[in-house]
Amino acid sequence: MLGETVRKVETVSVKYRNPPINELIIGAYFDQPISLLRAEHVGLFWSMIRKEFPKIRQQPELPLPIGNLPIGGSIAIQIGSSDEVYPLPRFWLENEAMLLQIQRNAFILNWRKRDSDYPHFENVKKLFDKFLNKFSKFIKNEIFIDIPNINISELTYINLINSNEYWKDTSDTSNLIPGIKILDPGISAGEKPDFNYLTAYKFARDLSMHVGVRSGRVATEANKPALVLELRALGMLGGVGRKDADAWFARAHEAIGHCFTSITNPDIQHRYWQPM
């Protein structure tokens, strides 16, 4: 049964007034590619939503996310070749804060922090649904097929912490995330260490999560340190409809929220991020 529990996931829904989120990604990968989709179709679809996404460009196709297979089950793997001279790329439709990604086997929405406040998951999910509904209707009207079922789902939160009162550099990481300890190499180092920490969890047969913590640099100021905390939930759904996928997104959101709250310092949560 979809959603059968392997390990109980306790869920605590906490919203913050000032969360450190830098990007939210909601994605659906189909159980088969829309083989009849052409670049001219994407151009026609873009013309329908151009006021909301005024920019368009092309990118290489994304591979399918790697996650855990359902226990006792299987998942469709898309293998094949194309006779096209120039295979259809992935298309980026952009505005200031959002990125809509379309390729034959995927539909993805990214919210990216710019000057606007984080609108919270529910509102970003509504936008994802809105544009996926428009895309589904377009495919039905122009190609005369129903949009495929969802094979893999993704929900990713990317948090970015720049140097501030509670985190100045990598040596403060254990204060922010108590479970992280930077190893002492036993040799004097002239600079603070860089690191990339990744842990993979499986909470249910259709819900796995990768938690990544890594050091970085501020994009506009290369010498300024930054910390990236990424929580990526993947669902190996095996070809389900929108209703089941929506239920998965709700569960994944709760699991990510619980994980974020559990691994970060409660004092920092209350003093700086401020639970609502």
N, C-alpha and C positions, 0 to 999 in steps of 0.2 A: 504494500500500500504506500502511495506517495506520502512522504513525510514521516514514515515509521521511525521512531526514536531509537538511536543506538546509544546515545548518552543524553541524559536529561539536560536541557538547556534552561536554566533559570533566566527569566527576562525581567529587566528593570528598565523602564522607559524614562530617560532623563534628557531634558532639553536644557541647553545653556544659552545665556544671553550673548556671551562672547566666546563661542567655541573657536578653537584654532584651525578649523577646517579650511582647506585651501581648494579642494576639488571633490566633487561627488560624481560617481559614474554609475549609471543604470544601463544595463545592457541585456539584449536578448539575441541569442544565436539560434538560428532555425535548424530544424532537423533535416532540411534539404535546401540547397541554394535555389534562389529564384532564377532559374537558368535563362528565362526569356527577358530578364531585365537588361536593358541597354543604357548606354550613357545618355541617349536622347530622352529616355524615360526619366532619368534622374533630373535632367535639365527641365523637363516639363513639371515634375514635382516641385523642384526648386522655385519655379515661377509662381506656384500656388502659395508659397510661404516666404517669398523673397523679402517682404516687408519685415518679417520677424528674423530672418537670417540673410542679411544683405551680402555676405561674402560666401564664395564657394571655391574650393580647390581640391586637388587630387592628392592622394597618399597611397603608399603600398597597402595591399590587403592585409588585414590582421589575421594571424593564425587563430585557431580555436584555443580557448583557455585550457590549461591543464589542471585537472582536478581529480578527485577520487571518484571511482565508479560506484554506482549503486550496489549495495551488498546483495548478492544473489541475483543480480540483474545485468543488463548490458546497455550500451548506449551506441547510437548510430555514429559511425566515423565516416566523414565525407572524404572519399577517395575517388579520384577521377582525373580526366584531362580535358582540356578545351581545344577546339580546333580554331579558336580565334587567334588572329595574328597579334592583336593587342588585348590581352585579357582585361576585363573590367576592373578598374581600381576601386579603392575605397574613396568615397566623397566626403569632404568636410563642408558642412554648412554652418556658418558662424555668425554670431553677433558678439557684443561686448562681453557678455558673461556666459554664454552657452555655446556648445559645440554639438551639432547633430552629425553622427557618423552613419553612413549607409554603405553597405556592400551587399553582395548577393545573398550572403548567409547571415547577415547581422544588422541590427538596428540599435544604436547606442546613443545615449544622451549624456553629455558632460556638463555639469555646472561648475564654473571656475570663478574663484574669488577675484574680483577686480576692485572697484570702488563701492560695490553694493554689499549690503548685509546678506548673510546666509539666509535663504528663504525657508530652510528646514525641509526634511525629507518629503513630507506629505505634499508640499507644493511642487517640488521638483518631480516627484512621481506623477503628479497630475499633468505636468507638461510632457513627460515621457509618454503617458497614455494618450494625450491629445494628439501628439504628432505621429505616434504609431497608428492610431485610429485613422488619421488622414492618409498615411502611407498605405494602410491596408485597403482603404476605400479606393485609393488611386490605382493600386495593383489590380483590384477587382474590375475597375472601369476600363483600364487601358490594356491589361494583359489577359483579362477574363479568367483569372484564377484566384483562389483564396490564398491569403498569405500562409506560409507553412507554420506548423506547430513549433513550439519552443523546445529546443534540445538542451541548451545550456543557458543559465541565467547568471548574471553578475551584478553585485552591488559592492562598490568600493568607495571607502572614505580615505582621502589623503589629507592628513593634518600636517601643517607646517609651522614650526616654532622657531622664530627668529630670536636672536640674542635679546634678553629682557631681564626683568627683575628676578624671575624664578628659574631661568635657564640662560646662562651666559655662554657656555661652551660645552663640549662633550663631557667634561668632568662633572657637570651638574645633572647628567642624565639619570643617575640613580635617585636623585631627588624628585625628578618628574615621574619616572617609571621605576618604582622601588625594586621590581624584579630584575632589572638590568644591572649587571655589574661589569665594568670595564676591566679587563684583565691587566694585571701588572706584569710587564715583560721582564722585570728585574734589571733592566738597562735604562740608564738615564736618556730621556728623549727630549729633543729641543722643542718639539711642537706637541700639541694635544693630538691624541690618536684619532684616526678615522675608523669607523666600523660599519658593518652591515649585518644585522641580526634578523633571522627569519625563523618563524615557528609555524608549523602547519598543524591544524586541528581538524577533527571530524566530529561534528556534533550529532549528525543524523545521516541516514542513508543518502539524503539528497542535499546535505548542507555541510560544506567544508569551509574552512577559513584559513587564510594566510595572514599572519601578523608580522609586519616588517618594521624594524626600527633601524634607521641609518643616519649617519652624519652627512652633512652636505654644506653647500655654500649658497649665500644669497645670490640670485641670478644677476642682479644689477651691481652687486658689490662682492667680487670674488673672494675677498679676504674676510668677509663676515661669516661666521659659522651659522648653521641652521640645523634643525633636527626634523626628520621626516618620520611620522608615524602613520603607517598605511595598514588599513584593515580591509581585506578583500574577501568577500564571501562568494562562493561559487556553488551553483546548483546543477547537478547532473540529472536533469529532469527526464530525458529520454523521449521527448516529443509530447508535450502537453498543451492544452489550450490556455487562453489568457486567464481564465478564472483560477486555475491551479497555479499558474505563474504568479498571479497577484498575491495569492496566499503565501507563496514562497518568499516574495519580496518583503512582505510584512514580517515573517519569521526571521528573515535575514537581518532586517533593520533592527529588530529587538535584540538579536544575538550580538550584533556589532555594538549597539548601545551599551549592553551589559558588559561586553568585553572592554570597551573603552573606559567605562566607569571603574571596572575592577582593577585594571592594570595601572591607572594613573593615580597620583597623589591626591587624596581627598581634600587636603588643605588647599592645594592649588586649584582644584575644581571649584571650591566655594569662594576663595578670595579673588580669583582672576577670571574664571570662565562663568561663574555665577549661575547655578542651577535655577531654572524658572519654576 
